Amino acid sequence: MDTQKNTQQNTQADSQTDTRSGAGPGAAGTPRIVGIVWGLLVLNTLGSAGAKTIVPLPRSLIQMVTMGALVAAFALALTVNVRLRIRASAYLLLLTLLLVTSVISSANLESGFGALFRCFRLTLFVGTLWLLSRWWDGSLTFVRHHIRAYFAVLGSVALGLVVSPGAALPDLYGGRLVGALWPLTPPQIGQYAAVIIGLTVLLLLGHRTDRTSAAVVIVPSLVLLALTHTRTATLGLLIGLALAIGSLILTSAAARRFFTWAVLGGAVAAVGFASALQTWFLRGQTKENFSSLTGRAKVWDALLAAPRSTSEKFLGVGLGDKSFGGLPIDNSWLAVYNEQGLAGVTLVAVIIIVLGGVALLRPPSLQRACAIFLISYCAIASYTEAGLGDASPYLLHLALAASLLAAPAATAPLSTPELARRPEVT
């Protein structure tokens, strides 16, 4: 009787703690503040470099906003999870090991004091994810947070396009869509659009959203994606959706119908609009420029040919701005090799393999399909985009995949002995 009484008192105390922190219950029992924290993480990963905006924004101001968003996210996550309850996560454990590798490689200051600042940023980023892991229960709650946050970002892009079409489609980027209110590059916009399109399509197939709500997200996002002329995002969307829907074919009639119509529609488009599709895909580039991946291959060759010490080969030169010789690397694997060495490359590879392996071992479900889409998209984009070794949208996508693959809270082992003795109230 005494044990039951103490348990009830502790449960009530936890509930009161959540109420005092302003964390009213949200979807699936998740505090509303968690959605705000996720949105702040999205804001932090938008970056500070990009196109010229309508109203010039000093880079220092942008960095202050993005870094402030991360600090606020960590503080709010700590407030809503005052007891520091976390859930075991192979993804976060590997990410923590990558953080340790980054700190070791940055300690010699070969990349300057900026490397230590980036390590601090990555520490807050990973720490915030650990605090949020308490609510990783395999539900679709974080998928909705993800879609809302990036749809808001795309809304700012669309508003900039309406306010100043010339600034949103500048000649500097070959007429490709950029952020006119917040400095966003075409690949960034294409990535955000592709990810929320894919997730929304899967929610629609799983009957977790209605057609009107899905159309509100998918249609404008498709328009923005087309205006960016981003090949990587388009291929990632198509291949990722094909793999995700393929995982549902045996259990979902809606997925089978969508897949059939998508194949038929793709065949008709390939025949009837072959010339237009080729023009869009080439973006007016010469065959030489296209074969060198818009000059990326030259930077990659130079990076691989540069002499390196044994320490630099295994641990890299420390976190930097993902560039080499003043030019962007635009490849996650080579960027990680440059900054965190072979140790970092190994950890990133293990992250992808572990998440992919867990997804394949799960029984067919909507959550599994969403995770497969996110993992495959990040793997495809890693060839022409950097970000898997530092705080970035790609690590957020993979964190979302990890949350979808987590076991339900009622059956999953918890990382705190206290929680193993009594049920958790969220």
Salt bridges, closest charged atoms under 4 A:
ASP14 OD1 - ARG83 NE 2.60
ASP14 OD2 - ARG85 NH2 2.79
ASP14 OD2 - ARG422 NH1 2.81
ASP330 OD2 - ARG296 NE 3.57
GLU339 OE1 - LYS322 NZ 3.16
GLU385 OE2 - ARG296 NH2 3.99
ASP390 OD2 - LYS322 NZ 3.01
GLU418 OE2 - ARG83 NH1 3.82
GLU418 OE2 - ARG85 NH2 3.97
GLU418 OE2 - ARG422 NH2 2.33
GLU424 OE2 - ARG134 NE 2.41
